[in-house]
């Protein structure tokens, strides 16, 4: 199957032309149209087809291909069905090579080795996996090699020399070169740096062909790129052409467009193929390795890749993984920037002057935050004494300022001039907008359109602070979609921009960065509680969405085995329903937004929609360190429903005169239930992560429905 791809490039070279590679998402615009579209591409002169595996959260793709993914999934297309469509196409006479292209999570859920074998049986020739880190690429490539399938690496303008050497070493048919930074999408012009990029790739690629894509959309582009590459890839423009055609006309539209681009047809190619068989055979004979030589090359590549991975881990101050969780599952264009961020972070935290500067802003942030007892809440619970760590009293009203300040200081050290951020409840957005205003940096906040509606007050606060707020209309229009969009925006402007992720999610080093700056919560709690009580608390409790406040509270107590760590997730309408956000309680291991962790997903690896009365917990993933603690038993996790969270909101408001955020209300409810199982000489500390003025309108909105379930009626 790898040989078929090699032969295609050899044939094209013998004909004095470039290989034409096109992309279409399986099941778009309808499953029944896919086979006809693939046949139409072949008839239009296409040499290789990239068949996209639909995925809910394609962070490396622009709006055109993202939309085609969404439509395919709405059509019910699964990974297994994608293979079936390819199988049908082969039976219908499709001859040209097909490369399956997609993201790791659906493949992980299918089973990697099984996926490779089934794909071969269906008629695939190779694979492009957009978000593979080196260690996963090595494992997957072994499965491919054993089945005679090709693994095609991606190279970006930001790919370093060492990484380029690595990727070239594992290429066995061709290398896909991303022509520009950013996401997929048709553009009016090509990057002027493309010739230099291709020359850099060829330095390590040797005789391995290179195919260039991203931004190629017309015949002029095709001819220009063809002067410096062996193959030319067109995706978004073709997807647009297909989408604009009537369903029954889509195959013919694909054929016509492809033929216009390459100036030939598949029938012409078939007629000429007989005449060049001899030259192909001759070229293949000079290049084709014997089995022992092929095995030797694979072994050398494996050893080289292993060495790179080992050396990278040795050079790290902070490990990229927490047990099996963590990692860097991102598009190739982000790797170099993550390396830059990791080095900048490590240098900062090892520099005493950095921490002096960070702590100099404690008065501005409102640190240290207060720790005090909650006597009436304790009396209500009737068990352990409950204490409150008052992160709600921080500047901007939550714990988010701890991390936002730390990250913007690092961004300044790295020479960035603007920041972007994702936000759900809006507290991280407000904190980011606040520090951006203080340090005179341009700020853009991505927020799901539904969260914009739910958190109108925080949206206005961000705008008051000078930030641009971008409502994200895609998907569920909540935090998950805001994260997707922030990654896409970041990859387009890496040289000037830093992405301030607000939760303990995302690729390494983000979970460690967020934990480092949020650990001030647990450190202060430890010191303050001991100063008052001459002992440690018996338990600490925090709400869990992505995990920033919980990992910040838990980490300083991780080695204190006498202290119970309890995380409270959002059960929404119940974890036995689809409408919840209890990732650890109800999720499974997967890959989302660059990190392997627990996620909410279906059996096909598509990320599930979530629900919570609290916008800040409405996320289908969780920090990898929390996932590790769950598996080891170091932390326990429960889930509180919307009515139970509302009960926590009511009780703290009416018993202690403190209106908590709906996120924190989950922790309040969980702490009350825990306190009931403990004795009066024991102590619990709740991380009160945020204040609730942002949620008053949301509570008023849901109270008519949820209030009767907890006996709460505020009607006049």
Secondary structure, 3 states (H helix, E strand, C coil): CHHHHHHHHHHHHHCCCCEEEEEEECCCCCHHHHHHHHHHHHHCCCCEEEEECCCCCCCCCCHHHHHHHHHHHHCCCCHHHHHHHHHHHHHCCCCCEEEEEECHHHHHHHCHHHHHHHHHHHCCCEEEECCCCHHHHHHHHHHHHHCCCEECCEECCCCCHHHHHHHHHCCCCEEEEECCCCCCCCCCCCCCCHHHHHHHHHHHHCCCEEEEECCCCCHHHHHHHHCCCCEEEECHHHHHHHHHCCHHHHHHHHHHHHHHHHCCCHHHHHHHHHHHHHHHHHHHHHHCCCHHHHHHHHHHHHHHHHHHHHHHHHHCCCCCEECCEECCCCCHHHHHHHHHHHHHHHHHHCCHHHHHHHHHCHHHHCCCCCEEECHHHHHHHCCCEEEEEEHHHCCCCECHHHHHHHHHHHHHHCCCCEEEEEECCCHHHHHHHHHHHHCCCEEEEEEEHHHHHHCHHHHHHHHHCCCEEEEECCCCCCHHHHHHHHHHHHHHCCCCEEEECCCCCCCCCHHHHHHHHHCHHHHHHHHHHHHHHCCCCCEEEEECCCCHHHHHHHHHHCCCCCCEEEEEEEEECCCCCCCCCCHHHHCEEEEECCEEEEECECCCCCECCCCCCCHHHCCCECCHHHHHHHHHCCEEEEEEEHHHHHHHHHHHHHHHCCCECHHHHHHHHHHHHHHCCCCCCCEEEEEECEECHHHHHHHHHHHHHHHHHHCCCCCC
